[in-house]
Amino acid sequence: MNLEINGVTSLNSQLYHIVLDGCHYVKLEDVKISASGASPNTDGIHVQLSTGVTILNSNIATGDDCVSIGAGTNNLWIENMACGPGHGISSIGSLGKDLNEPGVVNVTVKSATFTGTENGVRIKSWGRPSNGFVRNVLFQHLTMSNAQNPIIIDQNYCPDDKGCPGKVSGVRISDISYEDIHGSSATSVAITFNCSPEYHCTNIKLDGIDLTFNNQEAQSTCANIIGTSDGSIQPKICLAFGG
């Protein structure tokens, strides 16, 4: 409780570099994390079952998530972070692996850059029954530079097709805002919303999105999502049930 980590450098950890598990009111600032982009499971900062974590002015290059956010994370603030290589900042992920798990609430990611990452901002959940949830998340003022999946929600995560084929995610995802996100996608599909067919993503808001592929118009895909858009949105995205 009430911990501050400032000016720390972590190089080539064999697995996670920094783990915050069951922590309260932690501030990390001017943290530098570096590992090969080819190194598996070398997440930069992992947060779970924690409240009031703030990550500021940091630079993370890894072979996995720059920041991974697990179940039971509340009131997380990430600002002024450079991510890349890696799998992205705010991989709110691997949720719904268990039937009973705490949710993720009140996450803010702002003023961050993603360079050559596998994902930009991602929310993913297992395709299996769960009472988990994600709500009240803000992604704001983000720059993508050849990120493979700049904006993605994937509720059909099922590695190796074990334990979940044919099942649908029970994780409820709602109140997610994407504001002022611009730059380039390394793939033609810059926005992917692949939500649960049983529990649709709801109240998804987009405002001021400008993502291109090879200096041309990118594409988007969506399923089972309800939301609204404001300002210019490129690529164009459907915000309704289905297709």
N, C-alpha and C positions, 0 to 999 in steps of 0.2 A: 504494500500500500504506500502511495505517495513516494514513488521511486522516480529518479531522473537519470537517464543515460545520455551523455553528451560527448561528442567528439570521438566516438569509438570506431575503429576500423576492424572488420572481420574478413579474413582472407581464406578462401578455399576450405570451408568447413566440409566435413564429410557428408553431413546431412543439413538440417535446419541450422541457420546461423544464430538467430535469436528467437526464442519461444516465450511468449507470454501466456501462461495457462493459469487461470484462476487469479488474475491480478486485478488490482483496483487503483486507478488514478496513476498511470505511468506516462511519463513524457520522454520521448526519444527525439534528439535533435542533433543535426550534423553527423549522422551515422553514415559510414561508407561500408558497403558490403560488396565483395567481389569474388566471383567464381566463374569457371568456364561455362559458356553457354551449352556445352555438351555434357555437363555434369548433372546426373539425375538426382531429384529430390533434395536439391540444395536451396530450398526456399530461403528468402532473405529474412523476413520477419513473419512469424506465425502467431496469430492471436486467436484465442478461444476461451470461452467461459470467463471473460474479462470485461470490466466496465471502466469507461473513462480513459481510454488509451489515446494519446496524441503522438503523431509522428510528423516531424517537421524538417524541412531543409536537408533531405537525405538523398543519397545516390546509391542505387542498388543494381547490380549486374549479377545474374545467377543463371543456373540451368533449369530453374523451376520458377515458381511464383515469386515476384518481387515482394509482395505482401499477400499472404493467404489468410483468409478470414473464416474461422470455423464457428460451429454452433455455440450459442451462448455469448456472442459478442454484442455488447451494448455501448452506444455512445463512443464510437471510434471516429477520430478526425485525422485525415492524412492531407498534408498540404506541402507544396513546393518539393516535389520528389521527381527525380529522374530515374526511369526504369528502362533497362535494356542492357544486354539481352536478358531473356527470361520469358515467363509465361504471362506476365502482366501484373499490374497493381490491382488490388481489391479483387482477387479471385475469391469471391464469396462462394466457397465451393465444397464439393463432396457432401452437401447437406442431404438429409433424408436417408442416409445409410442405415440408420436405426429407426425403428418405429417411433420411439419416444425420445425426443431431443429438444433442447431449448432453442428458441429462435434467434435471429439476428435482427437487431433494431437500431435505428439511428446511426447510419454510417455516412460520412462525408468525405469525398475525395475531390480535391480541387487544386488547380494550378500545377498539374503534373504533365510530364512528357514521357512518351513511350517510343523507343527507338529500336526497330527490328525485333519486336516482341511477338510471341505466338498469339497473345491476346492483348487487348487493351483493357477495358473494364468488362469483367465477366461475372455472371452469376450462374452456378451450375448445381444441379441436384440429381441424385440417383433416381432412376425410373423404378421406384418401388414405394409401397405405402409408407406414409410418415405423417406425423402431426407437427412437423417443423414449419417454420415460416421465415420470410424475409420481408421487412417493411421499413419505410421511411429511409430511403437511400438517395443521396444526391451526388451525381457526377458532374463537375462543373469546371469550365476553363481548362480543357484538356487538349493537348497536341499529340497527334499520332504521326509517326514517321515510319512508313512501311510496316505497320502492325498487321498481322495476318487476319485477325478478327477484332477490329477496333471496338465494336459494341456487340456483345453477345449474351443472350440468356439461353441456356441449354438445360432443359429438364429431363433429358433422356440419357443421362450419363450412365454408362454400363460397361466398365472396362472388362475386356475379355469375354463379354456376353455371359457373365456368370452372376446368378442370383437375381437377375431382374428382367430377362427377356420377356416381352409381352406384357409387362406391368407398366403402370403409369405413376408418375411422381405425385405424392401427396403433399409436397411442400407448397405452401401458399406464398406467392410473391405478389406484393402490392405496394403502391405508393413509391415508385422508382422514377427519379427525374434525371434527364440527360440535358445539360445546358452548355452551349458554347463549346462544342467538340468539333475540332477541325483537323485537317491534315490528309495523310495518304494511307491507303490500305494496300497491303502486299498481295491481296487476293481480290477478285472481282466483286465478291460479296462483302460489303463493309459493315452491314448491320444484319444480325441474325436474332430473331426472337422465336425460339422453339419451346413453347410453353406446354404445360401439362394439359392433355385433352379433358381431364376431369376437373382440375382446379386451374382455371385460366389465370394468366397474369393480368392484374387489374390496376387501373389508375396509373398507367405508364405515361409519362409526359416527356415530350421532346421539344426543345426550343433552341434554334440556332445551330443546326448540324450541317457541316460541310466536309464531306469525305469523298475523296476521289481515288481512282485506280488508274495508274499510268497516265496521269494528267487528263483522264477522261471520266465520264460519269460512271460511278460504281452502281452496284445493285444491292437489294435487300431481300430478305425472306422473312416471313412471319407466319406463325400459327398459334391460334388460341390466345389472342392478346386483345385487351381492351385499353384504349388510352386516347390521348389528345396530342395535338401538335400546335406549335406557334412559331412564327417567324419562318425563315427559309430552312427547308429540310432537304438535304441532298446526301445520299440518295432518298428518293421518295419511299415512304414506308406505309404499309397498311396498318391501321390501328382499329381492328374490329375482330370479331370471331372469325377463326379459320384463316384460310389461305393466303 
